[in-house]
Amino acid sequence: MKNGRPTGSTRAASGPEGAAPSLPDRLKAPLGGLGLLLLLGAAGYYLVFGAFDNPMRIMLAAGILLLGIAVAIDPEAVWGRLTTRSSLYGGNTLALAALFLGVLGLLNVLGARRHERWDLTASKQFSLSDETIKVIEQVNRPIQITGFFSNEQADAGRKTELADLLREYQIRSGGNISYEFVDPVERPGLAQQFGVREFGTTVLTMDDRRQQITGTRESDVTTAILRLQNPQPKKAYFTTGHNEHRLDGLDNDGYSQLKTSMESSNFVVEPLNLFATSSVPEDASLVVIGGPKLPFGEAEQDAIRRYLDGGGKVMILADPKLDAGLGALLSPWSVEIGQNYVVETDPSALAFRSPFSPVITKFPVHKIVEQIPSLLVPATTYLSVPSGGQGSATITALAQTTERSWAESDDAALRDPAAIRFDEGADVRGPLTVAAAIEVRSDSAARGEDTSGPIARLVVMGSSQVVANQLFQLPVGNRDFFLNAANWLAEAEELISIRAKPTDNRTIFLTGAQQNTILYSTTLFLPLLVLGLGAAVWWSRR
């Protein structure tokens, strides 16, 4: 120091340190922060609008530019900050987060390309039935499905339900089935072109064929696809004039639900009065004799016999204690329909705790019963069938009772359960056949000389109540058994499987204590547990 003044060296050292930061240094932090905000804004814009349009491009370019300028002003300072210990830790964290997001993205891509689902519901409610899968596998031409639903909240539930279902159809078909949803208000021209007059209508189109449905269930969609592929439906005639079950009967004894199910399976169901026509129509795929209480006349039996001789298909649903004169139709194959009621005493094979309602759970190898879980056969008689067939006929016992069953000959047992007992010599001991399938080939076809000859088929059951309205919707295989038998008779074996499942509503009823447990476990107990674990970790690291 000279004369109280600082030396030159001291002034030189202190001058740069005390100098004010330059303009680029002052702009560096705001530019970097603004650049990051613009990049985050671009990412948010893309997530919300899902479009890489001009606003997003501007934000993305501006963000990259500003961030680049901020780094270019003082790259050494930026590098110094990035190489500090805290920055390295943060970088590792970001790298792990990026890796985790990358793995999630890869899983989403694989999930989109390879669709797999696990249906954990008890009744496999969200899985397509075997019948639907077989129908889809036969689709060899493009099918376009267009759902006409409004964008209002009232249609949202049905639209979502149908979209989830059609997604399964699209994946299973390998791209042959595609779908879209259209608001008829926004595109009235398309709705008018398809003839849509109400919301919730779905139109299926294949080439120049078109089918409309208003339901959203699997059975509705599958039936429409069947009708597209097979514009000529199968025709089932039900005989009338002998006090058979009424096709339009809505009471417990009627067949109205059976008729609805057959129509959903691409059958046309019509009555047939053989006394008036004296012959079976040529377009008949099968004839059903459903529980006649009056005998068939000679001319009617001749009409059925001629139909079978020409390769006809007949299903007979008989009843005990009623002789409808059908034995003559079955006599060529030594099949007889009994008259006595079947009694089942095995507790594991009973329904409603009634000995007259046997449940069959074991079945032979046959297309009709290969996927049937159980069959309830109420008020049934038995069938006498020869073992190993008869001549050119192949006879299969489709359903049999247990060894603890018999055919009760004492009518008093029908009124008084205490009188039910097996009488040696009078009753026929089980196991008893209650359903049988018969396939009859011509003699030349049986010898292998003519494989194109007519093949007659019959299905015989000892109970006509098996598909009456009162039993049709029970959780047993009665409906599936009948429809499988109808498809087998109509020579449509590829459609034999378990039908599309109806909606299964399951309700959980909780007590007050259970409700409180769920409420406080999710809102109080679990958060407190996490806080407690965090406090314990903090205390252990003090």
PyMOL commands that set and color helices and strands:
alter all, ss='L'
color gray80, all
select helices_A, chain A and resi 8-18+23-49+54-73+75-82+85-113+130-137+153-172+188-193+218-229+256-264+274-277+298-309+327-333+347-349+412-415+417-419+443-446+465-467+469-472+478-489+493-495+512-540
alter helices_A, ss='H'
color red, helices_A
select strands_A, chain A and resi 143-148+177-182+201-206+209-213+234-239+267-272+286-290+313-317+336-337+341-344+350-351+354-360+375-376+383-384+393-400+405-408+428-429+433-441+455-461
alter strands_A, ss='S'
color yellow, strands_A
deselect
rebuild
show_as cartoon
